[in-house]
Amino acid sequence: MSFGIEAAGYYVPGLYLEIKDLAEKRGIEPAKLEKGLGLHKMGLSDVHEDAATFAAEALLKLIKDYQINPKEIARVYLGTESAVDAAKPTASYAVQMVEKVLEEEFGTRCFRNCDVLDMTFACVGGVDALHNALDFVRVNPDKKAVVIASDYAKYELASSGEYTQGGGAVALLISSKPDLLEIENNWGIASESVFDFFKPRRAYKKEDLNGAPEAYPDTIEIFTDEPVFDGQYSNQCYQDRIREAYNHYKEITGQEKPYENWKYIIFHLPYAFHGKRVFTEIYSLENDLSYETADEQKAVAKSENYLKLINDKIEKTQRASSEIGNMYTASIFMAFLSALQTSFNENEELTGTEIGFVGYGSGSKSKIFAGKVSDGWRKVVEKWDLFEKLNQRTSVDFDTYEKLHRKQLKKSVNNQYKGFGLVSIETENPVLIGARYYSYQK
């Protein structure tokens, strides 16, 4: 019996900022971002959007596109590092939203008997959710699970991470009927506790915060979406962990050069060109091309054979990322969708080909696994229209972008939006302070 991905849905926010507009305002040469990093557009969350609405949109699209009975879904596992609550899982908000929309067709609380939870390990949390969902359906082959990866990447204004921002969600139906991708149960894993990128609680004195309630303690801890990070160190951690996980994958599979068997290499992409940059070390080690200096590494990266590898196995996976930006947990799955959508559009046959996945999450952990494309992949992919949907988004000017970032706007930029939206956050009822309420606009 085989297990893997039966179907997939996604959601990308409808607003974006042109990267060249950001570059010009920040005094950066646009070509450095566009040609150097592969960045063209930055997906932006509107006022009414968050990780919960992203997840709900992707889940509802999955269910509607493939006519799934929600009562057959036994698990919903959400990978995110953009949680809307530190205790109540963001998945519970998403499931509740979708339940209300499906109420007329499937009755009240159609997810009543579904296990719902979040998983967090920076950008690899979605892969963790997939790993656990696969374990579940292998033990319970008559049941289905849904994995959702939902996030938005937000950095401080004018920081070195600002131009990589993005957001959205991908939802995967996991079952013993893998019409899209059959996933092998071989996982190369490497982890080490480091501080390359993290989101700590920052401490402030109450007297320094205007308007802090008297009942608050003298030291107040505040959480923000913007991380503490060291870009160079994080790149090194990424490279170290994927090398270790790749070697572990080789050990457990007995394969000499796994990447040579892969039609596509699917990376977590903090920016579009990141995967092809960090893979030079593994490529060099696999082909006895040692390097010690940055110039020697560049020579490997520009070699004819490596450029062919990029063109054949990586380039198509980058295309969606260039148009969206970093989706954190969802970025690896969006790279997967990007590759398959491109092959579908180019009428390329993928059935039986193997695809390798290179996941990474800061903090830090890598997971490497592979799967084979199934006979029914075209019928799954034909529902996506990924690049057509990306072309239907609305651009915003730089001033609007900064106001959205600073949360200075009270009304949505797209006030005619359809779908899920945050309506209010409780501020008065003392036993419900912070409770979030959502609605669905048809």
Buried (B, 14 or more C-beta within 10 A) or exposed (E): EBBBBBBBBBBBBBBBBBBBBBBEBBEBEBEEBBEEBBBBBBBBBBBBBBBBBBBBBBBBBBBBBBEBEBBEBBBBBBBBBBBBBEEBBBBBBBBBBBBBBBEEEBEEBBBEEBEBBBBBBBBBBBBBBBBBBBBBBEEEEEBBBBBBBBBBBBBBEEBEBBBBBBBBBBBBBBBBBBBBBBBBEBBBBBBEEBBBBBBEEEEEEEEEEEEBEEEEEEEBEEEEBBBEBBBEBBBBBBBBBBBBBBBBBBEEBEBEEBBEBBBBBBBBBBBBBBBBBBBBBBBBBBBEBEBEEEEEBEBBBEBEEBEEBBEEBBBBBBBBBBBBBBBBBBBBBBBBBBBBBBBBBEEEEBEEBBBBBBBBBBBBBBBBBBBBBBEBBBEBBEBBEBBEEBEEBEEBEBEBBBBBBEEEEEEBBBEEBEBBBBEEEEEEEEEEEEEBEBEBEE
